[in-house]
Amino acid sequence: MQKFTLFIQIAFLTVISSNALAGWEKVSTNHHGSFFIDFETITSDRSYIYYWDLGDLNNPIGEGYLSVKSYNKGNCAAFSRKPLKNSFHKKPMGQGIGLTQKIENKNWVTPPKNSSTEKILKAACNYIK
């Protein structure tokens, strides 16, 4: 059982690491850093979209993290999103193995006006139309 659990963890980390090399496109920049979306990974079902975004930070946060990748569920009709998981990286642009955090409180959030989050959600919704 321990070998199986280890295998699952390694497989998950491999997916997270390979996702770091994906086709990130810059959507926004502010005093915190630059923010990207990977249009190639956007999927949708009848009501929602699912997408990865990346924050490449100007200054480290927490324990020296320079970038954060987030997997999100978006509702384009209500223009809201809920993060599903985050991956924190000590290297720029989501490179290297990330510390993954599954989001337990998955409330819908409307992004603040003119924020990077709003620009990313808008880009994702426009792409899927």
C-alpha positions as CSV (number, residue, x, y, z in Angstrom):
1,M,0.0,0.0,0.0
2,Q,2.9,2.4,0.8
3,K,4.4,1.8,-2.6
4,F,1.1,2.5,-4.3
5,T,0.8,5.8,-2.3
6,L,4.3,6.8,-3.2
7,F,3.6,6.0,-6.9
8,I,0.5,8.2,-6.9
9,Q,2.5,11.1,-5.3
10,I,5.3,10.8,-7.8
11,A,2.9,10.7,-10.7
12,F,1.1,13.8,-9.4
13,L,4.3,15.7,-8.9
14,T,5.4,14.7,-12.4
15,V,2.1,16.2,-13.8
16,I,2.6,19.4,-11.8
17,S,6.2,19.7,-12.9
18,S,5.5,19.0,-16.6
19,N,2.7,21.6,-16.4
20,A,5.4,24.2,-15.6
21,L,6.6,23.9,-19.2
22,A,3.2,24.6,-20.7
23,G,2.4,27.5,-23.0
24,W,1.9,30.3,-20.5
25,E,0.7,33.6,-22.0
26,K,0.9,36.9,-20.1
27,V,-2.4,38.5,-19.3
28,S,-1.6,41.1,-16.6
29,T,1.2,42.7,-14.7
30,N,1.1,44.7,-11.4
31,H,3.3,45.6,-8.5
32,H,3.2,41.9,-7.2
33,G,4.4,40.4,-10.5
34,S,3.2,39.0,-13.9
35,F,0.2,36.8,-14.3
36,F,-0.3,34.2,-17.0
37,I,-2.9,31.7,-18.3
38,D,-2.3,28.5,-20.2
39,F,-5.0,28.6,-22.9
40,E,-4.0,25.1,-24.1
41,T,-5.3,23.5,-20.8
42,I,-8.7,25.3,-20.7
43,T,-11.6,22.8,-20.7
44,S,-15.3,23.2,-20.2
45,D,-18.5,21.4,-19.5
46,R,-22.0,22.8,-20.0
47,S,-21.8,25.3,-17.1
48,Y,-18.2,25.8,-16.1
49,I,-14.7,26.3,-17.4
50,Y,-11.5,24.9,-15.8
51,Y,-8.1,26.6,-16.3
52,W,-4.6,27.0,-14.9
53,D,-3.2,30.4,-14.1
54,L,0.3,31.4,-12.9
55,G,1.6,34.2,-10.8
56,D,5.3,34.9,-11.4
57,L,6.1,37.1,-8.4
58,N,8.6,40.0,-8.1
59,N,9.4,39.1,-4.5
60,P,9.3,35.8,-2.6
61,I,6.3,35.0,-0.3
62,G,6.1,32.6,2.6
63,E,9.1,30.3,2.6
64,G,10.7,31.7,-0.4
65,Y,8.1,31.0,-3.1
66,L,8.6,32.9,-6.3
67,S,5.6,31.6,-8.3
68,V,2.2,30.2,-7.7
69,K,0.1,28.1,-10.1
70,S,-3.7,27.8,-9.5
71,Y,-6.2,25.4,-11.0
72,N,-9.6,27.1,-11.1
73,K,-13.3,26.5,-11.9
74,G,-14.9,29.4,-13.6
75,N,-18.5,30.4,-14.1
76,C,-18.6,32.8,-17.1
77,A,-22.3,33.5,-16.9
78,A,-22.0,34.7,-13.3
79,F,-18.4,36.0,-13.9
80,S,-17.0,34.2,-10.8
81,R,-14.4,31.6,-10.0
82,K,-13.4,29.2,-7.3
83,P,-9.8,28.0,-6.9
84,L,-9.5,24.2,-6.6
85,K,-5.8,23.9,-5.8
86,N,-2.6,25.9,-5.7
87,S,1.0,24.9,-6.3
88,F,3.7,27.0,-4.7
89,H,7.2,27.0,-6.4
90,K,10.6,28.3,-5.2
91,K,11.6,28.9,-8.9
92,P,10.1,31.4,-11.3
93,M,7.4,30.5,-13.8
94,G,6.2,27.5,-11.8
95,Q,9.4,25.6,-12.4
96,G,10.6,22.8,-10.2
97,I,8.5,20.6,-7.8
98,G,5.7,22.6,-6.2
99,L,4.1,22.4,-2.8
100,T,0.5,21.6,-3.6
101,Q,-2.3,22.9,-1.5
102,K,-5.9,21.6,-2.1
103,I,-8.4,24.3,-1.4
104,E,-11.0,23.1,1.1
105,N,-13.2,26.3,1.2
106,K,-14.3,26.5,-2.4
107,N,-16.6,29.5,-2.4
108,W,-17.4,31.3,-5.6
109,V,-15.6,34.7,-5.7
110,T,-16.2,37.6,-8.1
111,P,-12.8,39.1,-9.0
112,P,-12.2,42.7,-8.0
113,K,-12.5,45.2,-10.9
114,N,-9.3,45.7,-12.9
115,S,-7.5,43.0,-11.0
116,S,-5.2,40.4,-12.5
117,T,-7.8,37.8,-11.4
118,E,-10.5,39.6,-13.4
119,K,-8.3,39.8,-16.5
120,I,-7.4,36.1,-16.3
121,L,-11.1,35.0,-15.9
122,K,-12.1,37.3,-18.7
123,A,-9.4,35.9,-21.0
124,A,-10.4,32.3,-20.1
125,C,-14.2,33.0,-20.7
126,N,-13.4,34.8,-24.0
127,Y,-11.2,31.9,-25.2
128,I,-13.9,29.2,-24.6
129,K,-16.7,31.1,-26.4
